[in-house]
Amino acid sequence: MLRFLKHISMPVTTYHIRIKKNYAADVIKDLQKMDAVELLQEPPIPEWQKKEVRKRLKNLQKNPSKAVSWNETVKKIKQLAK
């Protein structure tokens, strides 16, 4: 016996895009009207993450000599990756 599905769901894929031309924004709006795309807001930053950033900034202000430059950080990561 064959059963037919009422709805065939497509996999959901999320893209972050930067619209560079006005006509492209119009295409996105048209797709939204056809319910082909959904425009999402950026997810909120969790409170625990904000708290951690505040803590780290406070530590940095108290101990600026412990700061590591971005270049030093990249070098260390590359060394660890070997």
Buried (B, 14 or more C-beta within 10 A) or exposed (E): EEEEEEEEEEEEEEEEEEEEEEEEEEEBEEEEEEEEBEEEEEEEEEEEEEEEEEEEEEEEEEEEEEEEEEEEEEEEEEEEEE
